[in-house]
Amino acid sequence: MSSANESLVDAGNTAWVLTSSAFVLLMTPGLAFFYGGLVKEQNVLNTMMMSLISMGVVSMTWMLAGFSLAFGDGGGKIIGDLNYFGMMGMLDMDVWDGTTLPPLVFVVFQMTFAVIGCAIISGSIVERMHFGAFTVFITLWSLVVYAPIAHWIWGPGGWIEELGAKDFAGGAVVHESTAVSALTLAWLLGPRSERGEDQAHNVAFVILGGSLLWFGWSGFNGGSALAADGTAALALINSYQAAASCLVTWMLIERIFRKRWSAIGAVTGAVVGLVIITPAAGFVSTIGAFAMGIIGAMLVYPFFQFTSRIDDSLDTFPCHGISGFFGTMLTGCFAMEGGLFYGGGFKLLLAQFVASMAVAAYAAFMSTLIFLFIKFVMRTRVHKDWEDAGLDELVHGESAYVHSPTKSYSSPTKSTHANQESDSSTSESEASTSNV
């Protein structure tokens, strides 16, 4: 990328991407409400805090090195460089290459994607992972997993981009990478002690969170055009149509097979539809997006019915991973340029498959290494007694509700710790909650 660009900043485009950045940032509190409503009331603050800490930590790592590793042009096909470390040189550039945006606008917009990506991971490990360990994990993950994958697909000279794969707004970059990492973490941590007692404690929170996500997706997909133009408009209407058609189809499926009109099911259907359209939003026709929502609901719904040995607490993997994969593959079918249904043959479809598999494999491998490193230096899982009692009071010293019950908790003995350490990573120290 050239360090200077003579093109003038476009005020309209800049205003739209600035607004979209705010929309996408709002998605992370929305996700906090969505996840928070699904867990037990003794764990709602701990769950929501995992999204909040992502806003803090990842914003810093992105400014320091994440952006440069993702979008620096001196590193080659695999990763960027550190030329933009700490935003060095950004103020000397007129606009970001290939856009009419001030460079820092592009930085902020991309930062919000990294933030919500890390927050998504928490859905698989809520109610049992040490808050400090999760914070360290997303700090490292944002740099060694997210940034390289973003470079592969969106960065200058990334190998997946050169392969010809299409990912308009992050079906693979954000959703597949986070979901696979989340599933890997859930597997390494082991299941919750009270798995099987799942019941959303506040469905209103789920609806509120899902609605904020839908609202924020206006910027997530619409803003990814990086301009206030026809592509942004196409991405916006496609996002709404895919979400709507998937929501309705999902509700009909639940009515047929489960004899109910589930509110959580409706919100889940909308989110699945939004994930499915994300890689395709600016590449497919509106009727194509409508069809993708319907097809996606029928493809993804069965995966929510499976009971896996891996305790994916809030179904993060089917919601983001399976949906992201099918969305990426359907892009290869419905894309108006190169898509299978538009006479493009299987070339794009094959590129989409290779991109999905590469992202999944890398995310799983690196997430495992990060987890094992963290486990070596600190505890990754709270003690079983804390898990049973609920983490809000014990970890944060607060409760979401005045009446929130906290089960009785007794400090674990040294022998208990020894047994837990030899078992897996399910131990917690005898120290006070200030050490968490």
Disulfide bonds with the S-S distance in Angstrom:
none
